[in-house]
Amino acid sequence: MSFPTKAPYLIIGAGIHGLSTALHLAKTLKASGKGSGEDILVVDKSGIAAGASGIACGVVRNNYYQPAMRELMAHSVSHWEANAEALSYNPVGYMQISSESMHEDVAKIYSEQQAIGYESSFIEGADACDTYMKGLFSDWRAQGITSVLHEKKGGYAHNTKAIYALAKMAEDEGVRILTGVTVTGLKGTSGASSAIEAVETDKGTIACNYVVVAAGPWVRDFWSMAELPQTVSIKGADGAMHDGIPMWKFWQLQEGVLRVDPESFRTNDGKLPPVVHVDTDAPLYSDVDGSLITDEMWGIYYKPDPHFGGIQGGAMPYKVDTPVDEVAIDPYGPSSPEFVASPEFAHMWVSALAHCNERFSGTMPKYHKEPSGGIGCFTPDSFPVFDVFRENCYIIADSNHGYKMLGVGELVAQEITGGKSALLEPFRFSRYAEGKLHPVSNSPYPWS
């Protein structure tokens, strides 16, 4: 492909959101007779799935305390289910297994899942939960569990396989994907309008009518290029305004792989297990020397994944203390911070696996540091922002909820072509000034 000098629609980022938006925008333009996939250009500074989408754990779930997130995820799960084979998606379900401090929150999630027709089961009480879990895993031994929310939908996809398949689906609709092109600036109009008329790159300038920023953790940089505010004012529940809140913050997502045979983690009847997520305040002791690791709330998630070559999963994130404007986001750079979990992560995670399933006891030597997880770029309330800025610049700031939200691209495409999505409405930038914030749960994760 020769370097294009113009494109009616230019999408920045060849990951889950950029490619999904491109695919659905191509279909929408064709159906309306207002264009085709050939009007869409996707650019990426590295390659397809070279960023956050390529190192994501691939988990797909509906387990959110926030009603707006839950409805958006139900929409996205339907997209995964409709394209399961093409996107290497495993519809094995998802389990939120919790201690008493989260019982009320999880019960609310279950009730509202039933209200929207999302299939799940809810088990309450320590004895009932233990019986239920041992019915799935005979070696289950986690302590202090008083509720189990078993989502029958959801599961996980093989991260890069799904993204490459999505790219092919978009290209089949005529979308052009150009990699190895770094965006260096957004050029505004010369008149009174604030619209963007061109995107500047290290290979040349591309004139465009509409820009979509789908850059995952790099959204901070494009936010700056668009000359948008670095701080926000947030209206609290008491009606008071809180000024000067940083627009962006970064968390290090801790994940790894236990190099054991993925086939060794099956349910009692030999089936692939659901994704297991445990949040508990039970004391966690080392599986290596028996020492106390923590007696505070902790959480892990895990699944057997042949794509990663073992049991893949993670634990709670930790904040990145580096000033926001100095955080380097370079997943495949030689000194990348993306893959650097805290020194204690492996010890904690493998010990937590052994706390839950006896089969993982004594497996610490098989821990393998794997490029997954990465640095997440979060909004002030840790939930996405989907909105139009500068008149013709749609920004998808997923706040690290990205990979599972496959259906967002369809909704964004609708809005770009003149529609409005009720599912995206709760995620407008204006919610901060209006005080329309999402409720906060008791989860140890900042995004649940």
Long-range contacts (C-beta under 8 A, 24 or more apart in sequence): 1-176, 1-178, 3-178, 3-203, 3-204, 4-41, 4-176, 4-178, 4-206, 5-204, 5-205, 5-206, 5-207, 6-206, 6-207, 6-208, 7-39, 7-40, 7-41, 7-176, 7-206, 7-207, 7-208, 8-35, 8-39, 8-40, 8-208, 8-209, 8-210, 9-39, 9-40, 9-41, 9-208, 9-209, 9-210, 9-212, 9-416, 10-41, 10-43, 10-199, 10-206, 10-208, 10-210, 10-211, 10-212, 11-40, 11-41, 11-42, 11-43, 11-211, 11-212, 11-214, 12-42, 12-43, 12-44, 12-183, 12-199, 12-211, 12-212, 12-213, 12-214, 12-215, 12-222, 13-42, 13-44, 13-51, 13-213, 13-214, 13-215, 13-216, 13-218, 14-42, 14-43, 14-44, 14-47, 14-48, 14-49, 14-50, 14-163, 14-167, 14-177, 14-179, 15-44, 15-49, 15-51, 15-52, 15-53, 15-54, 15-163, 15-214, 15-215, 15-216, 15-402, 16-53, 16-56, 16-162, 16-163, 16-166, 16-402, 16-403, 16-405, 16-406, 16-409, 17-214, 17-216, 17-396, 17-398, 17-402, 17-405, 17-408, 17-409, 17-412, 18-42, 18-44, 18-212, 18-214, 18-215, 19-48, 19-163, 19-166, 19-167, 19-170, 19-177, 19-409, 20-166, 20-406, 20-407, 20-408, 20-409, 20-410, 21-212, 21-214, 21-396, 21-408, 21-409, 21-412, 21-413, 21-416, 22-170, 22-175, 22-177, 22-409, 23-166, 23-169, 23-170, 23-173, 23-175, 23-409, 24-409, 24-410, 24-412, 24-413, 24-414, 25-409, 25-412, 25-413, 25-416, 25-417, 26-170, 26-173, 26-174, 26-175, 27-173, 27-413, 28-413, 28-414, 28-416, 28-417, 29-417, 30-173, 32-417, 34-417, 36-173, 36-174, 37-170, 37-173, 37-174, 37-175, 38-174, 38-175, 38-176, 40-170, 40-174, 40-175, 40-176, 41-175, 41-176, 41-177, 41-178, 41-206, 41-208, 42-170, 42-175, 42-176, 42-177, 42-178, 43-178, 43-179, 43-181, 43-183, 43-199, 43-201, 43-206, 44-177, 44-178, 44-179, 44-180, 44-181, 45-179, 45-180, 45-181, 45-182, 45-183, 46-179, 46-180, 46-332, 47-179, 47-180, 48-163, 48-164, 48-167, 48-177, 48-179, 49-159, 49-160, 49-163, 49-164, 49-167, 50-179, 50-331, 50-332, 51-215, 51-216, 51-217, 51-218, 51-331, 52-216, 52-217, 52-331, 52-374, 52-376, 52-400, 52-402, 52-403, 53-159, 53-160, 53-163, 53-216, 53-402, 53-403, 54-159, 54-160, 54-163, 54-331, 55-159, 55-331, 55-338, 55-339, 55-371, 55-372, 55-373, 55-374, 56-159, 56-372, 56-374, 56-402, 56-403, 57-156, 57-159, 57-255, 57-301, 57-303, 57-312, 57-313, 57-314, 57-372, 57-373, 57-403, 58-156, 58-157, 58-158, 58-159, 58-162, 58-305, 58-307, 58-403, 59-94, 59-154, 59-155, 59-156, 59-275, 59-301, 59-303, 59-403, 59-404, 60-89, 60-94, 60-154, 60-155, 60-156, 60-157, 60-403, 60-404, 60-406, 61-94, 61-151, 61-154, 61-275, 61-277, 61-404, 62-94, 62-113, 62-118, 62-120, 62-151, 62-153, 62-154, 63-94, 63-96, 63-109, 63-149, 63-151, 63-154, 63-277, 63-448, 64-109, 64-448, 65-105, 65-108, 65-109, 65-439, 65-440, 65-441, 65-443, 65-448, 66-383, 66-438, 66-439, 66-441, 67-112, 68-423, 68-426, 68-427, 68-438, 69-383, 69-401, 69-438, 70-109, 70-112, 70-113, 70-116, 70-118, 71-116, 71-423, 72-405, 72-407, 72-408, 72-423, 72-424, 72-427, 73-404, 73-405, 74-116, 74-118, 75-407, 75-411, 75-423, 76-404, 76-405, 76-406, 76-407, 76-408, 77-118, 77-153, 77-154, 77-407, 78-407, 79-406, 79-407, 79-410, 80-155, 80-157, 80-406, 81-153, 83-165, 86-165, 86-169, 87-157, 87-161, 87-162, 87-165, 87-166, 87-406, 88-157, 88-158, 88-161, 88-162, 88-165, 88-307, 89-155, 89-156, 89-157, 89-162, 90-155, 90-156, 90-157, 90-272, 91-153, 91-154, 91-155, 92-154, 92-155, 92-156, 92-272, 92-273, 92-274, 92-275, 92-303, 93-150, 93-151, 93-152, 93-153, 93-154, 93-155, 93-274, 93-275, 94-150, 94-151, 94-153, 94-154, 94-155, 94-274, 94-275, 94-277, 95-148, 95-149, 95-150, 95-151, 95-274, 95-275, 95-276, 95-277, 96-148, 96-149, 96-151, 96-277, 96-279, 97-129, 97-133, 97-142, 97-145, 97-147, 97-148, 97-149, 97-276, 97-277, 97-278, 97-279, 97-280, 98-145, 98-146, 98-147, 98-148, 98-149, 98-278, 98-279, 98-280, 99-144, 99-145, 99-146, 99-279, 99-280, 99-281, 99-282, 99-297, 100-144, 100-146, 100-147, 100-281, 101-281, 101-297, 101-442, 102-147, 102-279, 102-441, 102-442, 102-443, 103-146, 103-147, 105-441, 105-442, 105-443, 106-147, 106-149, 107-147, 109-149, 110-149, 113-151, 118-151, 118-153, 119-151, 119-152, 119-153, 120-149, 120-150, 120-151, 120-152, 120-153, 121-148, 121-149, 121-150, 121-152, 122-147, 122-148, 122-149, 122-150, 123-147, 123-148, 123-150, 135-268, 136-267, 136-268, 136-273, 137-267, 137-268, 137-273, 137-357, 138-268, 139-357, 139-358, 139-359, 140-356, 140-357, 141-355, 141-356, 141-357, 141-358, 142-278, 142-280, 142-282, 142-355, 142-356, 143-280, 143-282, 143-355, 144-280, 144-281, 144-282, 145-278, 145-280, 145-282, 150-274, 151-274, 154-274, 154-275, 155-274, 155-275, 156-275, 156-303, 156-305, 157-403, 158-305, 158-307, 159-307, 159-372, 159-403, 160-307, 161-307, 183-222, 183-225, 185-225, 186-211, 186-222, 186-225, 186-226, 186-390, 186-393, 188-390, 193-391, 194-390, 194-391, 195-390, 195-391, 195-392, 195-393, 196-226, 196-390, 196-391, 196-392, 196-393, 209-392, 210-392, 210-393, 210-394, 210-416, 211-392, 211-393, 211-394, 212-393, 212-394, 212-396, 212-412, 212-416, 213-393, 213-394, 213-395, 213-396, 214-396, 216-377, 216-398, 216-402, 217-250, 217-329, 217-374, 217-375, 217-376, 217-377, 217-400, 218-329, 218-377, 219-248, 219-377, 219-395, 219-396, 219-397, 219-398, 220-247, 220-248, 220-324, 220-325, 220-327, 220-329, 220-377, 221-329, 222-395, 223-247, 223-248, 223-395, 223-397, 226-389, 226-390, 226-393, 226-395, 228-389, 232-380, 232-432, 232-433, 233-432, 233-433, 234-380, 234-381, 234-432, 234-433, 234-435, 234-437, 235-432, 235-433, 235-434, 235-435, 236-435, 237-435, 237-437, 239-435, 241-433, 245-380, 245-432, 246-324, 246-380, 247-379, 247-380, 248-324, 248-377, 248-378, 248-379, 249-319, 249-320, 249-324, 249-377, 249-378, 249-380, 250-319, 250-320, 250-322, 250-324, 250-327, 250-375, 250-376, 250-377, 250-378, 251-317, 251-318, 251-319, 251-320, 251-375, 251-376, 251-378, 251-400, 251-446, 252-317, 252-318, 252-319, 252-320, 252-337, 252-340, 252-341, 252-342, 252-373, 252-375, 252-376, 253-314, 253-317, 253-373, 253-374, 253-375, 253-376, 253-400, 254-314, 254-315, 254-316, 254-317, 254-318, 254-341, 254-342, 254-345, 254-349, 254-373, 255-312, 255-313, 255-314, 255-315, 255-341, 255-370, 255-372, 255-373, 256-312, 256-313, 256-314, 256-341, 256-345, 256-346, 256-349, 256-367, 256-368, 256-369, 256-370, 256-372, 256-373, 257-305, 257-308, 257-309, 257-310, 257-311, 257-312, 257-367, 257-368, 257-369, 257-370, 257-372, 258-310, 258-311, 258-312, 258-350, 258-353, 258-360, 258-363, 258-366, 258-367, 258-368, 259-309, 259-310, 259-366, 259-367, 259-368, 260-310, 260-311, 260-360, 260-363, 260-366, 261-310, 262-304, 262-305, 262-306, 262-309, 262-310, 262-311, 263-304, 264-304, 264-359, 265-303, 265-304, 265-311, 265-357, 265-359, 266-304, 272-304, 273-303, 273-304, 275-301, 275-302, 275-303, 276-301, 276-302, 276-303, 276-356, 277-301, 278-352, 278-356, 279-443, 279-444, 279-445, 282-355, 284-348, 284-351, 284-352, 284-355, 285-351, 285-355, 286-347, 286-351, 287-350, 287-351, 287-354, 287-355, 287-360, 287-361, 287-362, 287-363, 287-364, 288-347, 288-351, 288-364, 293-344, 293-347, 293-348, 293-351, 294-348, 297-444, 298-348, 298-352, 298-444, 299-443, 299-444, 299-445, 300-349, 300-352, 300-353, 300-356, 302-353, 308-370, 308-372, 309-368, 310-366, 310-368, 311-353, 311-360, 312-370, 312-372, 313-349, 313-353, 314-349, 314-372, 314-373, 315-345, 315-348, 315-349, 315-352, 316-444, 316-445, 317-376, 317-445, 317-446, 318-342, 320-375, 327-375, 329-375, 329-377, 331-371, 331-374, 337-375, 338-371, 338-373, 338-374, 338-375, 339-369, 339-370, 339-371, 339-372, 339-373, 339-374, 341-369, 341-373, 376-400, 378-446, 378-447, 380-432, 381-432, 381-437, 381-438, 382-446, 382-447, 383-427, 383-438, 383-447, 384-427, 385-427, 385-428, 385-429, 386-411, 386-412, 386-424, 386-427, 386-428, 387-427, 387-428, 387-429, 387-430, 388-415, 389-429, 399-447, 400-447, 401-447
